[in-house]
Amino acid sequence: MAQIAELWKEWKVEGSRQAKDKLLAEYAGLLRQTAQRVAVGLPSHVEIGDLVGAGVMGLIRAVETFDPEREIKFETYAVHKIRGAILDDLRAMDWVPRSVRQKGRNLQKAYAELSAQLGRMPYDDETAEHLGLTLVEFEELLTEVAPLTVLSLDEQDGLGDEAPKLSEVIADPQAANALEEMQEGEVRAILREAITGLPAKERAVVAMYHFEELNFKEIGKVLGVTESRVCQIHSKAMIKLRSRVRMQVRK
């Protein structure tokens, strides 16, 4: 730790390029770890090496803009920057097929319609029936739309310029404009209420993945289910959150 602190001093105070390069090398593991977390649920043609390459710029920006005097860990700050750079690159690639995006919109619409009818979030069998699917087909759909839920909750609560916006998670241009006009407190309240309204298991997956930094395999061990099942639960939870937030924004 003392060595790292000295490197930060050499870079920030003395402007040592060598110290900067050493810091970048020191946090290369964080870069790869972040890329691996983003890769969960992405199509097989998206290679981890490409994600790492895209995240390099985020790590560089983090080292260049981080203020060691602030009461925030560099790792926390850097993860936002790295993930943001990776996601920007993914958006530019338009890596999710249109057919999958349409299925995601249809599922989000189904949740919105059923929520309005029932006064609560629907159960799986109710959603499957609404979509004309069997439960097995519904679970396959959740797996298929998993790439659409790659964005993280810690990137969506409107915490100013240094943190991405909630609209990045919603990925809905119509809702994004409305969200930009809302106060940060309102955005947080909507998200908090939406998370609270999730079933216990979905809420647990959201908490463990987005706040406790566990991966799907680790969560599966905690819950006693398979990694693929955790992926399905996560997809379902994120689609529900998007649906709920979109409904609130349009009120």
N, C-alpha and C positions, 0 to 999 in steps of 0.2 A: 504493500500500500504506500509506503514511504517513497518507493521508487517511482510509482505512478504519479504521486503528488509532485515529485520533483520534475517529472516530464511535463506535467501541466504547467508548472511554473516556467520552465524553460521555453515552452511554446507560447504561452499567453503573455508572459512578461518580457521575455528576451526575443521572441519571434524566431526561435530555432526551428528550421525546417527539419532537421534531423530528429528533434524531439517529436515533431508532428508525425513524421513517418513511423517512429517507434510506437506512438499512441495508436496509429491506424493498425499496425501489426498486432498490438496488444489486444485490440478488440475485434480482430478478425473472427474469432470464435463466436462472438455475439452476432456478427453479421450472418454467419452460416446458420446459427441457431434460429435467428429470426426468419431467414429464408425458408428453412425447413418447416417452421410453423405456418407460414403463408402457403406452403406447398400442399398442406393437408386438404384433400378434397379436389385438388386441381386435376384437369385431364392429364393423362400420362405423357402427352406430347410436350407438356411444359416442363422443361428440364431444370433441376435444382441449380445447375451451373449458371443458367440464364438469370435466375432469380438473384443469385449471389452477385452476378455481374451488375444487375440493375441496382442492387442495394448498396454497392460500393459508393455511389455518389451521395446516398443518404448518410452513410457513415462519415464521409469526408465533410459534408455540410455540418454534421453533428459536432465533429471535432473543431471545426472552424468557428462555430457560433456558440458553443457551450461556455457558460460562465461558471467556473469552479467555485465562485463565491456564493452562488445561489444554493438554497437548501433543497437540492434535488440531485439524485444520483445520476451520474452520466449514463449508466446503462438504461435507466428509464427514459431519459431524454433521447438517447440514440435510437432506441427501438422504434419510437415514433417516426424519426427521420428515415431510418432504413426501410421500415414497412411502407411509409409513404412513397418513397422512391420506387420500390418494387411494384406497388399497386398502380402508380402512374404509368409504369412501363407496361403492365398487364392491360390497362385500359387502352393504351395506344395500340397494343397488339390486337385488341378486340378478339380475345382468345376463346370466348364462350360462344358456341354456335347459336344462331338466331332461334333455332328450334328449341334449344334449352332455355333461352331467355323467355320465349313465349310460354313455355310450360311453367316457368317460375312466376310469370305474371298471372297466368290462369290460377295457380295455386294461391297466390296472394289475394286475388279477387274472390276466390272461393271462401277464404277465411273471413274476408270483409263482409261478404254477403251473409254468411252463416252467423257471424257475430251480431250483425244487425237484427237478424231474425230471432236468434236465441237469447240475446242479451248477455252472452258469454262467448268465450272461445270454444269452438266445436271440438268434439272428440274425434279421434282418428276414423272411427267407423262412419261417423256423420259426414266428415269431409270426403272420405272415399266414396260414399254413396252419392254425395252431391256432384262429384266429378265423374260418376259412372264407372268407378274402379273397384276392384276387390282390394282387401287389405294388403295382400301381397303386392299387387300392382301399385298401390299407394306408397308402400315402403320403397319399391323400386324407383318411384318418382322422386322421393326424398333424396335418394342416393344420386339420382341423375342431376338434380338441381343444386347439389352440394357446392359446386364451384361458384355459384352465385352468392354464397354466404361466407366467402373467404374474408370479407372485411370484418374488423374487430370492434367490439363495443368500446374499447378504450380509445377509439379514434372517432367517437361520435357524440361527445357530450358538449361540444361548443366551447372548449376551454381557451378561446382566444387564438391568436395567429400561430402559436407553436403547436397546436393540436388540430388535426383534421376535423371537419365538420360532421355533424350527424347526417347531413345529406349524402355523404359519401357512403354511408351504410345503406341508406334507403335506395340509393342508385335510381332515383326517380326524378327526372328533370322538373316535372310539374310541381312536385312536393318540395324540391330543393329551393325554388324561388321563394316559396312561402316560409320555409324554415329560416332563410337568411334574414327575414324581416322580424323573426321572433327573438325575444330576449333569451339570454343564456339560461336563466332560471326556468323559463317555460320549457325549453328543450329538455333540460335535465328532468323536470317533473314528468313530462310525457314518457321519457324513457324509463324512469324509475317505476312509474305506475304500470307500464307495459311489462316490465320484467317481473314485478310483483304478481301480476295476473297470470303468469305462466304456471303450468302444473309443476309439482315439486321436482320431478326428475329432470324436466327441461330447465328449470331454474338452477338446479344443481350443476348440470352440464355447462350452462352459461357461466356460472360462478367459477367453476373449476378451470374452464378453458380460458376465459377472458380476464379473470382477476387473479387466480392462483397459478396461472401459467402452466397448467398441466396439458399434455397432449392427449389425443383421443385414446391412444393405447393405455396410458396411465389412468385416464378416467374410467375406461372399461374395466380395469382391475378393481377400482374402487367400487363401482356399481355392480360388478359381477356380470357384465355383458360384453359382447364382442366390440372390437374397434369399429366395425362397420355399423353396428347398431348405434354407437355413440355419434357417429357421423350423421346418421339419419335423425337422431334426436336433436342434434345441433342445427341441422338444416331446417327442421320443423320450427324450432324455437326462433331462429333468425327470420324466417318468412313471416311468422306470426308477429314479431316485433315490427317488421316493416309495415305489415298490414295495419297494425294498431296505430303506429305513428302517422301513417298516411291518412287514416281516418280522422285522427285528431287535428292534423294540419288543415284538413278541408272543412272542418266545422266552422 
